[in-house]
Amino acid sequence: MLSNKWLAALVSVVLCAALPLAAETNKKDKEREPGDHAHSVEGSGWWNIPYPESFDVKLLPKPQDHIRIDGNQFVDQQGQPFFFRGLNIADPDKLVRDGQWSQALFKEIADWGANTIRIPVHPIAWRQKGKQWYFDRLDEAVIWANSYDIYLILDWHSIGNVEDGFFQHPMYQTSLVETRNFWADMALRYRDVPTMAVYELFNEPTVNYMGVANGLGDIEWDDWLAFLESNIDLIRAYDDKVIPLVAGFNWAYDLRPFAKAPVRRPNVAYAAHPYPMKAQPKQRTKANMFKAWEQVWGFMADDYPIIATEIGWVQADGYGAHVPVIDDGSYGPMFTEYANNKGLSWCVWVFDPDWGPTMIHDWQFTPTEQGAFFKQVMQQQ
């Protein structure tokens, strides 16, 4: 048994040791809102789910300009015109499954001359893999892209009518709430990260399905504008440097409604997916194709910057041939000439041997017909 003298000394030591811990605990408690139990104790309970963190810009291998909008064009930090010219890759989930998600893929793309990679995230994969898995993959993409002076366009890859909840395929099913949460998560995670340059809010809005008009319900234009503007406002609450990219109906082809009722927010860019069969002039001459493009979507480039985030073609007997991407090969030179005349940015679909129209035949990166064409164009830009 301890003497009273030793007992008193022991109590004194314990109290002195506890004081700094109590002070630190009180300090941490003051930094949390009442009732906030996150990180309160170690463990795997739902109350220990960590708060989201932003990507550390210090992890970027090199400095990179923030691209911004000036009038109807993109410019770098010196005010010089900048054109996003690059390609799409497959969803990171597919690339990981294929064993192709690596820095080597990004290096190959850089060697092809691309300065931009569009990354599609499918809602079904987002739910299956989870937010943190995608953060880990996109963190890697940011670092790899930055290493090669490449910019990223992040695409919420859904097709259909998000207002009514009808979609072209189960892989595209999402909701207004899930879409808003996705962009809030991304805007917080990558705020002030120059490599993550553009957010394409919704890949291809459409109400047509299997040749049936309004087969996916209907959307009033005011409702679509409200959807776009509310997501832009949400993103800019976290990050006012990233560029929002918005699309019109008919699978992101028709921008004509924006002529009368554009997005009521500054510094917004517009997307177009002008695949070769979307324009249907009676005679398919270059002049007629230019006229058709100008009437439906190209006219917007007079006042706003445009990124044609999906372009490309395949021969009628080629792998993955389907409407609207079938072409005899004349599309590539026609489109790039039109894009140069109008000062457009673009990304080719797709740098993958499985999804069509393909740019590569295999994972040895053997170019397809369109792959060889656009590789040459990008390397010469």
C-alpha positions as CSV (number, residue, x, y, z in Angstrom):
1,M,0.0,0.0,0.0
2,L,1.3,3.5,-0.9
3,S,2.0,6.0,1.9
4,N,0.0,9.2,1.9
5,K,3.1,11.0,0.7
6,W,3.6,8.8,-2.3
7,L,-0.1,8.8,-3.1
8,A,-0.2,12.6,-3.2
9,A,2.8,12.7,-5.5
10,L,1.2,10.2,-7.9
11,V,-2.0,12.1,-8.0
12,S,0.0,15.3,-8.8
13,V,1.8,13.6,-11.7
14,V,-1.4,12.2,-13.2
15,L,-3.1,15.6,-13.0
16,C,-0.2,17.4,-14.6
17,A,-0.1,14.9,-17.4
18,A,-3.8,15.2,-18.0
19,L,-3.9,19.0,-18.2
20,P,-2.3,19.4,-21.7
21,L,-4.5,16.6,-23.0
22,A,-7.6,18.3,-21.6
23,A,-6.5,21.6,-23.0
24,E,-6.0,20.1,-26.5
25,T,-9.3,18.3,-26.3
26,N,-11.0,21.6,-25.4
27,K,-9.3,23.3,-28.2
28,K,-10.5,20.7,-30.7
29,D,-14.0,20.8,-29.3
30,K,-14.1,24.5,-29.8
31,E,-13.2,24.0,-33.5
32,R,-16.3,21.8,-34.0
33,E,-19.9,22.7,-34.2
34,P,-22.1,21.4,-31.3
35,G,-23.2,17.9,-32.1
36,D,-20.3,17.3,-34.5
37,H,-18.9,13.9,-33.7
38,A,-16.8,13.3,-36.9
39,H,-13.3,12.2,-36.0
40,S,-14.4,12.0,-32.3
41,V,-12.8,8.6,-31.7
42,E,-11.0,6.1,-33.8
43,G,-13.1,3.4,-35.4
44,S,-15.1,2.4,-38.4
45,G,-18.5,3.7,-37.4
46,W,-20.4,6.1,-39.6
47,W,-19.7,8.9,-37.2
48,N,-16.0,8.6,-38.1
49,I,-16.5,9.3,-41.9
50,P,-13.9,12.0,-42.5
51,Y,-14.8,15.4,-43.9
52,P,-13.8,15.9,-47.6
53,E,-10.4,17.4,-48.3
54,S,-9.2,19.5,-51.2
55,F,-6.4,18.3,-53.5
56,D,-3.0,19.8,-52.4
57,V,-1.8,21.9,-55.3
58,K,1.7,21.5,-54.0
59,L,1.6,17.9,-55.3
60,L,1.6,19.2,-58.9
61,P,4.9,18.5,-60.6
62,K,5.1,21.8,-62.4
63,P,3.3,25.2,-62.6
64,Q,0.4,25.4,-65.0
65,D,-1.6,28.4,-66.1
66,H,-5.3,28.8,-65.2
67,I,-7.2,28.9,-68.4
68,R,-10.0,31.5,-68.4
69,I,-12.6,33.0,-70.7
70,D,-12.2,36.3,-72.4
71,G,-15.1,37.2,-74.7
72,N,-15.6,34.3,-77.1
73,Q,-12.2,32.6,-76.5
74,F,-10.1,30.9,-74.0
75,V,-6.9,32.6,-72.9
76,D,-3.9,31.7,-70.7
77,Q,-2.7,33.9,-67.9
78,Q,-0.8,36.1,-70.3
79,G,-4.0,36.7,-72.2
80,Q,-2.9,34.7,-75.2
81,P,-5.6,32.5,-77.0
82,F,-5.7,28.9,-75.9
83,F,-7.3,26.0,-77.7
84,F,-8.3,22.8,-76.0
85,R,-7.2,20.2,-78.6
86,G,-7.2,16.6,-77.5
87,L,-9.1,13.4,-77.0
88,N,-11.4,11.4,-74.7
89,I,-10.3,8.4,-72.7
90,A,-12.6,5.7,-71.3
91,D,-14.0,5.9,-67.8
92,P,-11.2,5.3,-65.3
93,D,-13.2,2.3,-64.0
94,K,-12.9,0.6,-67.4
95,L,-9.3,1.5,-67.8
96,V,-8.4,0.0,-64.4
97,R,-10.3,-3.1,-65.3
98,D,-8.3,-3.3,-68.5
99,G,-5.0,-2.8,-66.7
100,Q,-4.4,0.4,-68.7
101,W,-4.8,3.2,-66.0
102,S,-1.3,4.4,-65.7
103,Q,1.0,7.4,-66.3
104,A,2.2,5.5,-69.4
105,L,-1.2,6.1,-71.0
106,F,-1.0,9.8,-70.4
107,K,2.5,9.9,-71.8
108,E,1.3,8.2,-75.0
109,I,-1.4,10.7,-75.3
110,A,1.1,13.5,-74.8
111,D,3.3,12.0,-77.5
112,W,0.3,12.1,-79.9
113,G,0.3,15.9,-79.4
114,A,-2.8,16.3,-77.3
115,N,-3.0,19.2,-74.8
116,T,-6.4,18.1,-73.3
117,I,-7.9,14.9,-72.0
118,R,-11.6,14.6,-71.4
119,I,-12.4,12.1,-68.7
120,P,-16.0,10.6,-68.6
121,V,-17.4,9.5,-65.3
122,H,-20.5,7.3,-65.7
123,P,-23.0,7.5,-62.9
124,I,-23.3,3.7,-62.5
125,A,-19.5,3.4,-62.0
126,W,-19.5,6.4,-59.6
127,R,-22.0,4.6,-57.4
128,Q,-20.3,1.2,-57.7
129,K,-16.7,2.3,-57.0
130,G,-17.5,5.2,-54.6
131,K,-16.4,8.7,-54.2
132,Q,-13.0,8.0,-52.6
133,W,-12.0,5.6,-55.3
134,Y,-12.7,8.2,-58.0
135,F,-10.9,10.9,-56.0
136,D,-7.8,8.6,-55.9
137,R,-8.0,8.0,-59.6
138,L,-8.6,11.6,-60.5
139,D,-5.8,12.8,-58.2
140,E,-3.5,10.5,-60.2
141,A,-4.9,11.9,-63.5
142,V,-4.3,15.5,-62.3
143,I,-0.7,14.7,-61.4
144,W,0.0,12.7,-64.6
145,A,-1.7,15.3,-66.9
146,N,0.2,18.2,-65.2
147,S,3.5,16.3,-65.8
148,Y,2.9,16.6,-69.6
149,D,1.3,20.1,-69.7
150,I,-2.1,18.5,-70.4
151,Y,-5.5,20.0,-69.2
152,L,-8.4,17.9,-68.1
153,I,-12.1,18.2,-68.9
154,L,-14.2,16.3,-66.4
155,D,-17.5,15.0,-67.8
156,W,-20.6,13.7,-65.9
157,H,-21.3,11.1,-68.6
158,S,-25.1,10.7,-68.6
159,I,-27.4,10.6,-71.6
160,G,-31.1,11.4,-71.2
161,N,-33.5,13.5,-69.4
162,V,-32.4,14.2,-65.8
163,E,-35.4,16.4,-65.1
164,D,-37.9,13.5,-65.6
165,G,-35.5,10.7,-64.7
166,F,-35.5,8.9,-68.1
167,F,-32.2,7.7,-69.6
168,Q,-30.9,6.0,-72.7
169,H,-29.3,3.1,-70.8
170,P,-28.9,2.0,-67.2
171,M,-25.3,3.1,-67.1
172,Y,-26.5,6.7,-67.5
173,Q,-29.1,6.7,-64.8
174,T,-28.7,9.5,-62.3
175,S,-30.8,12.2,-60.5
176,L,-30.8,15.9,-59.9
177,V,-29.5,15.3,-56.3
178,E,-26.8,12.9,-57.3
179,T,-25.6,15.3,-60.1
180,R,-25.5,18.2,-57.7
181,N,-23.6,16.2,-55.1
182,F,-21.1,15.0,-57.8
183,W,-20.3,18.6,-58.8
184,A,-20.1,19.8,-55.2
185,D,-17.7,17.0,-54.4
186,M,-15.5,17.8,-57.5
187,A,-15.5,21.5,-57.0
188,L,-14.3,21.2,-53.4
189,R,-11.8,18.5,-54.2
190,Y,-10.1,20.3,-57.1
191,R,-10.7,24.0,-56.3
192,D,-7.9,26.2,-57.6
193,V,-6.2,23.2,-59.4
194,P,-5.4,24.6,-62.8
195,T,-5.0,21.2,-64.5
196,M,-8.7,20.5,-63.8
197,A,-9.7,23.2,-66.2
198,V,-13.3,22.4,-67.3
199,Y,-16.4,20.8,-65.8
200,E,-18.9,19.5,-68.4
201,L,-22.1,19.5,-66.4
202,F,-24.1,16.9,-68.3
203,N,-22.8,14.9,-71.2
204,E,-25.8,14.5,-73.6
205,P,-29.2,15.9,-72.7
206,T,-31.9,14.5,-74.9
207,V,-35.6,13.5,-74.8
208,N,-35.5,11.3,-77.9
209,Y,-35.2,7.6,-77.5
210,M,-35.0,4.8,-80.1
211,G,-36.2,7.1,-82.8
212,V,-39.2,8.2,-80.7
213,A,-39.6,12.0,-80.1
214,N,-40.1,12.7,-76.4
215,G,-39.5,9.0,-75.7
216,L,-37.6,10.2,-72.6
217,G,-40.2,12.7,-71.5
218,D,-39.9,16.4,-72.0
219,I,-37.9,19.3,-70.6
220,E,-39.0,23.0,-70.6
221,W,-36.1,25.2,-71.6
222,D,-36.5,27.3,-68.5
223,D,-36.1,24.2,-66.4
224,W,-33.0,23.2,-68.3
225,L,-31.5,26.7,-67.8
226,A,-32.3,26.5,-64.1
227,F,-30.6,23.1,-63.8
228,L,-27.4,24.5,-65.5
229,E,-27.4,27.7,-63.6
230,S,-27.9,26.1,-60.2
231,N,-25.0,23.7,-60.8
232,I,-22.8,26.6,-62.0
233,D,-23.7,28.5,-58.8
234,L,-22.9,25.5,-56.7
235,I,-19.5,24.9,-58.3
236,R,-18.5,28.5,-58.1
237,A,-19.3,28.6,-54.4
238,Y,-16.2,26.4,-54.1
239,D,-14.2,27.3,-57.2
240,D,-14.6,30.4,-59.3
241,K,-11.7,29.6,-61.6
242,V,-12.9,26.3,-63.2
243,I,-14.8,26.7,-66.5
244,P,-18.4,25.4,-66.6
245,L,-19.3,23.8,-69.9
246,V,-23.0,23.4,-70.9
247,A,-24.8,21.5,-73.6
248,G,-28.1,21.7,-75.5
249,F,-30.5,19.0,-76.5
250,N,-30.4,16.4,-79.3
251,W,-27.4,14.7,-77.6
252,A,-25.5,17.9,-77.1
253,Y,-25.8,19.0,-80.8
254,D,-28.4,21.7,-80.9
255,L,-27.4,25.1,-79.4
256,R,-30.2,27.1,-81.1
257,P,-32.3,27.6,-77.9
258,F,-29.3,29.4,-76.3
259,A,-29.5,32.1,-79.0
260,K,-32.7,33.4,-77.4
261,A,-32.1,32.3,-73.8
262,P,-28.4,31.8,-73.0
263,V,-27.1,30.8,-69.6
264,R,-27.5,33.8,-67.3
265,R,-24.1,33.5,-65.8
266,P,-20.7,35.0,-67.0
267,N,-17.7,33.1,-68.2
268,V,-19.5,30.0,-69.4
269,A,-18.5,27.8,-72.4
270,Y,-20.7,25.8,-74.6
271,A,-20.3,22.1,-75.7
272,A,-21.2,20.5,-79.0
273,H,-21.1,16.9,-80.2
274,P,-21.2,17.4,-84.0
275,Y,-20.7,13.8,-85.2
276,P,-20.7,13.4,-89.0
277,M,-24.3,12.2,-89.4
278,K,-25.9,14.9,-87.3
279,A,-25.8,17.4,-90.1
280,Q,-28.1,16.3,-93.0
281,P,-27.7,18.7,-96.0
282,K,-29.2,17.5,-99.3
283,Q,-25.8,17.5,-100.9
284,R,-22.9,16.7,-98.6
285,T,-20.4,19.3,-99.8
286,K,-18.0,21.1,-97.6
287,A,-19.9,24.4,-98.0
288,N,-23.2,22.7,-97.1
289,M,-21.7,21.0,-94.1
290,F,-20.3,24.3,-92.9
291,K,-23.6,26.0,-93.3
292,A,-25.5,23.2,-91.5
293,W,-23.0,23.4,-88.5
294,E,-23.2,27.1,-88.4
295,Q,-27.0,27.2,-88.3
296,V,-27.4,24.6,-85.4
297,W,-24.4,25.2,-83.1
298,G,-21.4,26.9,-84.7
299,F,-23.0,30.4,-84.6
300,M,-22.5,30.4,-80.8
301,A,-18.8,30.8,-81.3
302,D,-19.3,34.4,-82.4
303,D,-20.1,35.3,-78.8
304,Y,-19.0,32.4,-76.6
305,P,-16.2,29.8,-76.5
306,I,-17.1,26.4,-77.8
307,I,-15.5,23.0,-77.1
308,A,-16.7,20.2,-79.4
309,T,-16.1,17.6,-76.7
310,E,-17.0,14.6,-78.9
311,I,-16.0,14.4,-82.5
312,G,-14.9,11.4,-84.7
313,W,-15.9,8.9,-87.3
314,V,-15.6,5.4,-88.6
315,Q,-16.2,3.8,-92.0
316,A,-19.6,2.0,-92.5
317,D,-17.9,-1.4,-92.3
318,G,-15.6,-0.4,-89.4
319,Y,-15.5,-1.6,-85.9
320,G,-18.3,0.0,-83.8
321,A,-20.0,1.7,-86.7
322,H,-23.3,3.2,-85.7
323,V,-25.4,6.3,-86.2
324,P,-24.3,9.1,-86.0
325,V,-20.6,8.4,-86.4
326,I,-20.4,6.7,-89.8
327,D,-18.5,8.6,-92.5
328,D,-16.3,8.0,-95.6
329,G,-13.4,9.9,-94.0
330,S,-14.1,13.3,-95.4
331,Y,-15.4,14.5,-92.1
332,G,-12.0,14.9,-90.4
333,P,-10.5,17.4,-92.8
334,M,-13.8,19.3,-93.1
335,F,-14.4,19.5,-89.4
336,T,-10.8,20.6,-88.5
337,E,-10.9,23.3,-91.2
338,Y,-14.2,24.6,-89.8
339,A,-12.9,24.5,-86.3
340,N,-9.8,26.5,-87.3
341,N,-11.9,29.1,-89.1
342,K,-14.2,29.5,-86.1
343,G,-11.5,29.2,-83.4
344,L,-13.1,26.1,-81.8
345,S,-11.6,23.7,-79.3
346,W,-12.3,19.9,-79.6
347,C,-11.7,16.5,-78.2
348,V,-11.9,13.3,-80.3
349,W,-13.9,10.2,-79.2
350,V,-12.2,7.9,-78.1
351,F,-8.7,6.7,-77.2
352,D,-9.7,3.2,-76.5
353,P,-9.9,0.0,-78.6
354,D,-13.3,-1.1,-77.4
355,W,-15.5,2.0,-77.4
356,G,-16.4,3.4,-80.8
357,P,-15.5,5.3,-82.8
358,T,-12.1,4.1,-81.7
359,M,-8.8,6.0,-82.2
360,I,-6.7,2.9,-81.6
361,H,-7.0,-0.7,-82.6
362,D,-5.2,-2.1,-79.6
363,W,-3.2,-1.3,-76.5
364,Q,-0.1,-1.1,-78.5
365,F,-1.8,2.2,-79.7
366,T,-2.0,1.2,-83.3
367,P,-4.0,4.1,-84.9
368,T,-7.3,3.6,-86.6
369,E,-8.1,5.7,-89.7
370,Q,-9.4,8.6,-87.6
371,G,-6.7,8.1,-85.0
372,A,-4.0,8.5,-87.6
373,F,-5.6,11.7,-88.9
374,F,-6.1,13.4,-85.6
375,K,-2.7,12.3,-84.3
376,Q,-1.1,14.1,-87.2
377,V,-3.3,17.2,-86.7
378,M,-2.5,17.3,-83.0
379,Q,1.2,16.8,-83.5
380,Q,1.3,19.8,-85.9
381,Q,-0.7,22.2,-83.7
